Amino acid sequence: MQNRSYPTPGRYRFSRPLIVALTISALAGCSGSDGGSATSAESSALLAAARTTLDQTSTLHFSLTSADVPQTGTVLESGQGVVARPKSFQGQLGVSQNGTKVSIDLVSTNGKVYAKLPFSDAFQVVNPADFGLSDPANLIDPATGISRMFGELTDITSKGEQRLGSDVVTELDGSLPGSLVDELLTSANPAKPVKAKLYVTQSTKQLRRVVLTGPFFDKAKDSTFNLVLDKYGDPVTITAPTTS
């Protein structure tokens, strides 16, 4: 390990970002009204199919980006990784601390969470609560992970089909209670609903992209998280890293 100091885990308070950012994918199982009975039924059927696909996948890859985040304090800016059933996770977080970007590697397997902190050459066993996180291995557990948000999306409006990369997707817009987002993610104003956009593939019924916009860090300013989910079911091997 290099002879440099770095903040202790307790100073990295990025508001349960990675895990909870993935809980957004639970929106695939939500329902609501989009202004017409026929279209509403189609949207509900598409969401139900996307939920089934999500709950049945053995693995999932994600990438997370952000926009309009504060330049002060410690905030999540990006992330990427994989989740595998029954309970394993491996990925990285891109965190900005007062404008300085750092990367934190995380691994969770066999009930332990490991982190490689900035300026460290090795992993160490950590308590994810010290980072403001839950165990990321629970992300796609229907009982304890993203399924907690099923049924919470309201005021759904279908925006029709569009192309997203190589996929043809249906965009479904809606709203999430700020109090729920505050509990699972973070919110500077829990009384304000969070705008949500879901993009579900027509051919595979996969939730491909989720965009959330709300007062995550500042009551007076909205920030945006953009989550892309792909590589459903791709083979993944996650093992415990060597610790210092």
C-alpha positions as CSV (number, residue, x, y, z in Angstrom):
1,M,0.0,0.0,0.0
2,Q,1.3,3.4,-0.8
3,N,2.2,5.7,2.0
4,R,-0.6,8.1,1.4
5,S,-3.7,9.0,3.5
6,Y,-7.2,8.7,2.3
7,P,-10.6,9.3,3.9
8,T,-12.0,6.6,6.1
9,P,-15.1,4.7,4.8
10,G,-17.3,6.7,7.0
11,R,-16.4,9.9,5.1
12,Y,-17.6,8.5,1.8
13,R,-21.3,9.2,2.2
14,F,-22.7,8.9,-1.3
15,S,-26.3,8.3,-0.3
16,R,-26.7,4.6,-1.0
17,P,-26.0,5.4,-4.6
18,L,-25.0,2.3,-6.5
19,I,-27.3,-0.2,-4.9
20,V,-30.2,2.1,-4.9
21,A,-29.5,3.3,-8.3
22,L,-30.1,-0.3,-9.4
23,T,-33.3,-0.4,-7.4
24,I,-34.6,1.9,-10.1
25,S,-34.9,-1.1,-12.3
26,A,-37.7,-2.3,-10.1
27,L,-39.8,0.2,-11.9
28,A,-40.1,-2.4,-14.6
29,G,-42.8,-4.0,-12.5
30,C,-44.8,-0.9,-11.7
31,S,-48.3,0.0,-13.0
32,G,-50.3,3.1,-13.5
33,S,-52.5,5.1,-15.8
34,D,-51.5,6.5,-19.2
35,G,-54.8,8.1,-20.2
36,G,-56.5,5.4,-22.3
37,S,-57.7,1.9,-21.3
38,A,-56.2,0.1,-24.3
39,T,-52.9,1.8,-24.1
40,S,-52.9,1.4,-20.3
41,A,-53.5,-2.3,-20.6
42,E,-50.6,-2.6,-23.1
43,S,-48.3,-0.6,-20.8
44,S,-49.2,-2.7,-17.8
45,A,-48.6,-5.9,-19.8
46,L,-45.2,-4.6,-21.0
47,L,-44.2,-3.7,-17.5
48,A,-45.3,-7.0,-16.1
49,A,-43.3,-8.8,-18.8
50,A,-40.2,-6.7,-18.0
51,R,-40.6,-7.5,-14.3
52,T,-40.7,-11.2,-15.1
53,T,-37.6,-10.9,-17.3
54,L,-35.8,-9.0,-14.6
55,D,-36.8,-11.4,-11.8
56,Q,-35.7,-14.4,-13.8
57,T,-32.3,-13.3,-15.0
58,S,-29.3,-14.9,-13.4
59,T,-27.0,-12.0,-14.0
60,L,-27.2,-8.3,-15.0
61,H,-24.7,-5.7,-16.1
62,F,-25.3,-2.0,-15.4
63,S,-23.7,1.4,-16.1
64,L,-24.6,4.6,-14.4
65,T,-24.0,8.2,-15.3
66,S,-25.2,11.5,-13.9
67,A,-25.9,15.1,-14.8
68,D,-26.2,18.4,-12.8
69,V,-24.7,17.0,-9.7
70,P,-23.2,19.4,-7.1
71,Q,-19.5,20.2,-7.2
72,T,-19.2,20.3,-3.5
73,G,-19.4,17.5,-1.0
74,T,-19.1,13.8,-1.8
75,V,-21.5,12.7,-4.5
76,L,-21.9,9.7,-6.9
77,E,-21.2,10.6,-10.5
78,S,-20.9,7.2,-12.2
79,G,-20.8,3.5,-11.7
80,Q,-20.6,0.2,-13.5
81,G,-20.7,-3.5,-12.5
82,V,-22.4,-6.9,-12.5
83,V,-24.8,-8.6,-10.2
84,A,-25.3,-12.4,-10.1
85,R,-27.7,-14.7,-8.2
86,P,-28.0,-15.8,-5.6
87,K,-26.0,-12.9,-3.9
88,S,-22.9,-11.6,-5.6
89,F,-21.8,-8.2,-6.9
90,Q,-18.7,-6.7,-8.5
91,G,-18.3,-3.1,-9.7
92,Q,-16.8,0.3,-9.4
93,L,-18.1,3.7,-8.3
94,G,-17.0,7.0,-9.7
95,V,-17.3,9.5,-6.8
96,S,-16.6,13.3,-6.8
97,Q,-15.4,14.8,-3.6
98,N,-15.4,18.6,-3.8
99,G,-14.7,18.3,-7.5
100,T,-12.0,15.7,-7.2
101,K,-12.9,12.4,-8.8
102,V,-12.0,9.0,-7.3
103,S,-12.8,5.4,-8.1
104,I,-13.8,2.8,-5.5
105,D,-13.9,-0.9,-6.3
106,L,-16.6,-3.0,-4.6
107,V,-17.1,-6.8,-4.4
108,S,-19.7,-8.7,-2.4
109,T,-19.8,-12.4,-2.1
110,N,-20.6,-15.1,0.5
111,G,-22.0,-12.4,2.8
112,K,-19.0,-10.2,2.9
113,V,-18.4,-6.8,1.2
114,Y,-14.9,-5.8,0.1
115,A,-13.7,-2.4,-1.0
116,K,-10.5,-1.0,-2.5
117,L,-10.4,2.6,-1.4
118,P,-8.6,5.4,-3.2
119,F,-4.8,5.2,-3.0
120,S,-5.0,1.6,-1.6
121,D,-3.4,-1.4,-3.4
122,A,-5.6,-4.0,-1.7
123,F,-9.2,-4.8,-0.8
124,Q,-10.4,-4.7,2.8
125,V,-13.6,-6.1,4.3
126,V,-16.0,-3.3,5.0
127,N,-19.4,-2.6,6.5
128,P,-21.4,-1.2,3.5
129,A,-23.4,0.9,6.0
130,D,-20.2,2.9,6.5
131,F,-20.7,4.0,2.8
132,G,-24.4,4.7,3.2
133,L,-25.1,1.4,1.3
134,S,-26.8,-1.8,1.8
135,D,-25.2,-5.1,0.6
136,P,-25.0,-4.7,-3.2
137,A,-25.4,-8.4,-3.6
138,N,-29.1,-8.0,-2.8
139,L,-29.8,-6.0,-5.9
140,I,-31.8,-8.5,-7.8
141,D,-33.2,-10.4,-4.9
142,P,-37.0,-10.2,-5.3
143,A,-37.6,-10.1,-1.6
144,T,-34.9,-7.6,-0.4
145,G,-33.8,-5.7,-3.5
146,I,-35.3,-3.8,-6.3
147,S,-38.7,-5.5,-6.0
148,R,-39.4,-3.2,-3.1
149,M,-40.3,-0.5,-5.6
150,F,-42.8,-2.5,-7.6
151,G,-46.1,-0.8,-7.7
152,E,-44.8,2.6,-6.7
153,L,-44.7,4.2,-10.2
154,T,-47.8,6.3,-10.9
155,D,-49.2,8.5,-13.7
156,I,-47.7,6.4,-16.4
157,T,-47.7,7.8,-19.9
158,S,-46.6,5.8,-22.9
159,K,-44.4,7.9,-25.3
160,G,-44.4,5.2,-28.0
161,E,-41.6,3.4,-29.6
162,Q,-38.1,4.7,-30.4
163,R,-34.6,3.3,-31.2
164,L,-32.1,3.0,-28.4
165,G,-28.8,1.8,-29.9
166,S,-29.7,-1.5,-31.6
167,D,-32.9,-1.9,-29.6
168,V,-36.4,-0.8,-30.4
169,V,-37.9,0.3,-27.0
170,T,-41.1,1.7,-25.6
171,E,-40.7,4.7,-23.4
172,L,-43.0,4.8,-20.3
173,D,-42.9,8.0,-18.2
174,G,-44.2,8.3,-14.7
175,S,-43.6,9.6,-11.2
176,L,-42.2,8.2,-7.9
177,P,-43.0,9.4,-4.4
178,G,-40.1,11.5,-3.1
179,S,-40.5,9.9,0.3
180,L,-39.8,6.4,-1.2
181,V,-36.8,7.7,-3.2
182,D,-35.5,9.3,0.0
183,E,-35.8,5.9,1.8
184,L,-34.1,3.9,-0.9
185,L,-31.8,6.4,-2.6
186,T,-31.7,10.0,-1.3
187,S,-33.6,13.2,-1.6
188,A,-33.1,16.7,-0.4
189,N,-36.9,17.2,-0.6
190,P,-38.9,14.0,0.1
191,A,-42.1,15.9,-0.5
192,K,-41.3,16.4,-4.2
193,P,-42.0,13.5,-6.6
194,V,-39.2,12.2,-8.8
195,K,-39.7,12.0,-12.5
196,A,-39.0,8.6,-14.0
197,K,-38.5,7.4,-17.6
198,L,-38.4,3.7,-18.4
199,Y,-37.3,2.2,-21.7
200,V,-38.4,-1.5,-22.3
201,T,-37.2,-3.5,-25.3
202,Q,-39.9,-4.8,-27.6
203,S,-38.2,-8.0,-28.6
204,T,-36.8,-9.3,-25.3
205,K,-39.0,-7.4,-22.8
206,Q,-35.9,-6.2,-20.9
207,L,-35.7,-2.9,-19.0
208,R,-32.9,-1.3,-20.9
209,R,-32.7,2.2,-19.5
210,V,-34.0,4.2,-16.6
211,V,-33.7,8.0,-16.2
212,L,-34.5,9.6,-12.8
213,T,-34.7,13.4,-12.3
214,G,-35.3,14.9,-8.9
215,P,-33.8,16.9,-6.0
216,F,-31.3,14.2,-4.9
217,F,-28.8,16.6,-3.4
218,D,-30.2,20.1,-3.4
219,K,-33.8,21.2,-2.7
220,A,-33.6,24.0,-5.3
221,K,-31.9,22.0,-8.1
222,D,-32.7,18.7,-9.8
223,S,-30.1,16.2,-10.7
224,T,-30.4,13.2,-13.1
225,F,-29.3,9.6,-12.9
226,N,-29.1,7.6,-16.1
227,L,-29.0,3.8,-15.7
228,V,-28.4,1.4,-18.5
229,L,-29.1,-2.3,-17.9
230,D,-27.9,-5.0,-20.3
231,K,-26.1,-8.4,-20.7
232,Y,-29.0,-10.2,-19.1
233,G,-28.0,-13.7,-18.2
234,D,-24.3,-13.4,-19.4
235,P,-22.0,-15.8,-17.6
236,V,-20.3,-14.1,-14.6
237,T,-17.8,-15.4,-12.1
238,I,-17.4,-13.4,-8.9
239,T,-14.9,-14.5,-6.3
240,A,-13.7,-12.9,-3.0
241,P,-10.6,-10.7,-3.6
242,T,-7.3,-11.0,-1.7
243,T,-7.4,-8.6,1.3
244,S,-4.6,-6.7,3.0
